Amino acid sequence: MTAHSCKLISDVTVISNEKVLLVRYKDGNKYDHQSGWFLPDDLLKYMEDPDDSVKRILTEQLGISGSKLSLLFAESFTGNDQSWHIVFHYKASADIGFKINPSADIIEYKWFDISELPDKKEVAHNGWALYTIGETFKQ
C-alpha cells in the first residue's frame, strides 16, 4: 500500500452587500503554483479545528474579526499534486463599510458584484472559486 499525503484546507466566501471578496496571492507556489483570483484560503495547521482555521484566515490575511461564520459544505478530491484534498467551505457575512487590512501575502483584493464575477480563466484552479461561490448562493 502506498502512503498518500492529505491536505486539509479552509476557504471563505466573504459577502457584503451582495458583493464577494476575492484575493490574489503573492506566492503562487504556496497555492499549487496557481495565479489568479482566489477565495481567501489556507491549509489547516496541525490539529487545528476548521472553524479556528477560517477565523485565522480572516484575521491574519484580511484583518477581519467578529464576522458571522457558517460552514456550508466540504468536498474531497485528488489535487493536481495527487494528494488527497479535503476542503471546508465557509461563508462570512461582513458589515458594509468595514475595512480590509490585507497581509503581505496578498497583492490585490477586490469586491466583485455577484452578477459580475471575473471570467473563469482569471480565477485560479480553473475557476474553482466561481463554483464555490455558486454553491454558496444556493444555500
C-alpha positions in Angstrom: 0.0 0.0 0.0 1.4 3.4 -1.0 1.2 6.3 1.5 -0.6 9.3 0.2 -0.5 12.8 1.6 -3.6 14.7 2.6 -4.2 18.4 2.6 -6.8 20.0 4.8 -7.9 23.4 3.5 -10.4 26.0 4.6 -11.6 28.8 2.3 -14.1 31.5 3.0 -16.6 33.4 0.8 -16.8 36.8 2.4 -20.0 38.5 1.4 -21.0 42.1 2.0 -23.9 43.9 0.3 -24.2 41.3 -2.5 -20.5 41.5 -3.2 -17.9 38.8 -2.8 -14.3 39.3 -1.8 -11.6 37.7 -3.9 -7.8 37.9 -3.5 -4.6 37.4 -5.4 -1.7 35.9 -3.6 1.9 37.0 -4.0 3.5 33.5 -3.8 1.7 31.1 -6.2 4.0 28.3 -5.1 2.1 28.1 -1.8 -1.1 27.7 -3.8 -0.3 24.7 -6.1 1.6 27.0 -8.4 -1.6 28.8 -9.3 -2.2 32.5 -10.0 -5.4 34.5 -10.4 -8.3 35.2 -8.1 -8.9 33.0 -5.1 -11.3 32.9 -2.2 -9.2 33.6 0.9 -7.9 30.2 1.9 -5.1 28.3 3.7 -4.0 24.9 4.9 -5.1 23.9 8.3 -2.3 23.8 10.9 -1.6 20.5 12.7 -4.6 19.7 14.9 -6.4 23.0 14.1 -10.2 22.9 14.0 -11.6 24.0 10.7 -13.7 26.7 12.5 -10.5 28.1 14.0 -8.7 28.0 10.7 -11.2 30.2 9.0 -11.1 32.7 11.8 -7.3 32.7 11.5 -7.5 33.2 7.7 -9.9 36.2 8.2 -7.7 37.7 10.9 -4.3 37.1 9.5 -4.9 37.6 5.8 -7.6 40.3 5.9 -7.6 41.9 9.3 -11.3 40.9 9.8 -12.6 39.7 13.1 -16.1 39.1 14.5 -17.8 38.0 11.3 -20.7 35.7 11.4 -19.3 32.4 10.1 -21.0 29.2 8.9 -19.6 26.0 7.4 -21.6 25.5 4.1 -20.1 22.3 2.8 -16.9 20.2 2.5 -15.5 18.4 -0.5 -12.9 15.8 -1.1 -10.8 15.2 -4.3 -7.4 14.4 -5.6 -5.4 17.6 -6.3 -3.0 18.3 -9.1 -0.1 17.1 -7.0 -2.0 13.7 -6.5 -2.5 14.4 -2.8 -5.9 13.9 -1.2 -7.6 17.3 -0.6 -10.4 17.9 1.9 -11.7 21.4 1.7 -14.0 23.1 4.2 -16.0 25.9 2.5 -17.2 28.7 4.8 -19.3 31.8 4.4 -18.7 35.0 6.3 -21.1 37.9 6.4 -19.4 41.3 6.8 -20.8 44.6 7.6 -21.0 47.2 4.8 -18.1 49.7 5.1 -15.7 47.6 7.2 -12.0 47.9 6.4 -9.8 45.2 4.9 -6.2 45.2 6.1 -4.5 42.7 3.8 -1.4 40.8 4.8 1.8 41.0 2.8 0.9 37.7 1.2 -2.0 39.4 -0.7 -1.0 41.5 -3.7 -4.6 42.5 -4.5 -8.1 42.2 -3.2 -11.3 43.2 -4.9 -15.0 43.1 -4.2 -17.0 41.6 -7.1 -20.7 42.0 -7.6 -22.3 38.6 -7.7 -23.6 39.3 -11.2 -20.1 40.5 -12.4 -17.6 37.9 -11.2 -14.3 37.5 -13.1 -14.0 35.2 -16.1 -13.1 31.6 -15.3 -9.7 31.9 -16.9 -8.8 34.8 -14.4 -9.6 32.6 -11.4 -7.1 30.1 -10.0 -7.6 26.3 -10.2 -9.7 26.5 -13.4 -12.3 28.8 -11.9 -12.8 26.8 -8.7 -13.8 29.9 -6.6 -16.6 30.5 -9.0 -18.0 27.0 -8.4 -17.8 27.6 -4.6 -19.4 31.0 -4.8 -22.3 29.4 -6.9 -22.8 26.7 -4.3 -22.7 29.3 -1.5 -25.5 31.2 -3.0 -27.6 28.1 -3.5 -27.6 27.6 0.3 
